[in-house]
Structure formats: structure tokens, C-alpha cells
Amino acid sequence: MPEGPEIRRAADRLHEQLAGRRLESVWFAFPELAAEADSLVGREVTAVDSWGKALLTRFDDGRVLYSHNQLYGVWKLHDAEREPDTERSLRVRLTAEGRSASLYSASDVSLWPGDRLAEHPFLSRLGPDLLTHGVTPKQAMARLAEPRFARRRLGGLLLDQTLFAGIGNYLRSEILFFAGASPSEKPMELGEERLALLARAILDVTRRAYDQAGVTNRDEWAAAARRRGENRRLCRFAVYERDGLPCHACGTPIERAMVASRRLYLCPQCQSQ
């Protein structure tokens, strides 16, 4: 399942395809949206960004197209004259100056006034997006210290999208490792120095995954793992899916556990309480 960095990269590709261009044609499969299609023709796409796993396509009249790929949805980018090779069901098509973006197989799509976006039933439950909303280390620390979050164990808390939007399973394991934190610890137990380290890890690991297309491992550790003959996927991570392999930092075998009904990977030495 894609996490925040992958969704943000998808938003970037959609932004590059459409932003700064005026829509020549708009098509929706959904009757409630089809009635709005003509009103978008001639409008300029000003930006495409993400919030958690939702994509937000913004128009120059202030409206925003919300779309969530869920399990099967996918945006395909193509020339307007060339139909994508797919058997998926078309849900949305936006065409601007000869470039098209087509959404297939998604069912969660809606059009919103920008000033009412916070009322959206999904977005209204999300915390700030780590890649879109400019979260600072100080803000991340303050959020972790809020009473509703501070008393919860980190292994479950980091997956709660009301804390921060975009953290999923691989990011959770990597963040906890680089913060040197156990999944059973709580923010209130960390003290100011370790809480600052966790806040920084949340931001840095997420940003690195975005910048490096899902790679969170340190360059030198990844290079050493490749020299040992490890496969490319395992080299991408510090701990995720590396159970039984030596920790890059201390050599202790990485362990796998089930935390909040999801797989979690950790170094029992580096992340001991």
C-alpha cells in the first residue's frame, strides 16, 4: 500500500502534467460530478498536492477536486490523442492543452469549494501532511506532546492518521529505528531530548523516502549491504522486512513483531528502552 511519500510523488507527476494549463475538456463518470464538468472547462489547474493518501487538484476559481485511489485507483498521464492501454474503468479525465490525466478504478471523488475543504469527511479527521503542510520539528514535538497522543504507545500511535497524515507501515518501522525508540514507549516517557529526536526522525525519514523514491536507508549502509549480496529491495531499508539479518548499526539480528495488527521490524539492541 503506498504511503505519504508515494502519494506525494504521484501528486507531483499530476502537477507537472496539468498545472499552469487551462482545461479543454473534463469528463466524470459520476452523475453528481458530470453536471459540473462544463463549468470547469476553461479553468486553469493551479496546483496538485496531497494530504495523506488523497490527491487534491486545485483550480483557479478556488474549487478543488478531491480523489482517493483507495486499493485499486490509478491516475494515468498521457497525450490527449492517445488512449491508455488499460481495461480499467475510467472515472475522471482532465485534458489541458493536449495533455490528459485519467483516473481509473477509483470511486471516492468529489468537487469542493477550497474554503470548505476542511469539512470533507475524510480530510477533517487527518492530522497535518508531513510533506505538504510544512510541519517543523518544533510543531511535530508539540503535537506528540498533546494529551490525546502523549499517553499512547508509539507502535500504534504512528499509524494514527490524526497524528500526522502519510505514515504507514514501512515508515513506522524506519522512524522508530532512527529515533532509537521502542514501539512500546509513549511520547510522555521520552523526555525532551528523545522527543526531539523522534520528531526529527518523523520528518527526516519521511522526507528521505520522498526524495529517494521509497529508500530510507543510509547510503553507506545500503552500499555495504549490496557488497554482502543482499537483494536490492532489502538494501532500501534500515530495518523494514530485514528480520533475521544483522542490524546495520550494531549487528544484532533484526526482529519482526505484530504491533497494532501490522508487521513491525526493529533492532532489539538499538531500540531498547
PEZI-V381617 format. One record per pair of residues at least 12 apart in sequence whose ideal C-beta (glycine too) atoms are under 6 Angstrom apart, sorted by sequence separation. I is the first residue (numbers start at 0). GAP is how many residues later the second one is. If there is no record, write none. Layout:
# PEZI-V381617
i/gap
I/GAP
I/GAP
This chain:
# PEZI-V381617
i/gap
45/12
53/12
54/12
89/12
90/12
241/12
158/13
221/13
242/13
253/13
254/13
25/14
45/14
53/14
89/14
148/14
157/14
25/15
79/15
90/15
238/15
251/15
42/16
43/16
87/16
88/16
22/17
42/17
87/17
91/17
180/17
251/17
22/18
42/18
79/18
178/18
178/19
216/19
249/19
21/20
22/20
79/20
216/20
246/20
249/20
214/21
215/21
216/21
248/21
21/22
77/22
178/22
242/22
177/23
76/24
239/25
18/26
74/26
75/26
174/26
238/26
17/27
153/27
174/27
177/27
220/27
238/27
18/28
74/28
154/28
153/29
73/30
174/30
152/31
153/31
173/31
72/32
14/33
71/33
72/33
152/33
13/34
129/34
125/35
126/35
150/35
66/36
126/36
128/36
129/36
10/37
68/37
126/37
128/37
149/37
150/37
10/38
69/38
126/38
149/38
10/39
66/39
125/39
67/40
7/42
66/42
173/42
6/43
143/43
10/44
65/44
6/46
64/46
65/46
62/48
63/48
63/50
61/52
63/53
140/54
140/55
140/58
139/59
16/60
13/61
176/61
28/62
136/62
139/62
176/62
136/63
27/64
173/64
26/66
172/66
173/66
172/67
25/68
24/70
169/70
23/71
50/72
22/73
51/74
20/75
35/75
20/76
129/76
182/76
17/78
32/78
50/78
130/79
182/81
16/82
49/82
17/83
48/83
16/84
13/87
181/89
179/90
172/91
179/91
181/91
172/92
168/93
158/101
154/104
155/104
154/105
51/109
51/113
50/114
51/114
7/123
3/127
3/162
2/165
2/168
7/202
4/204
4/205
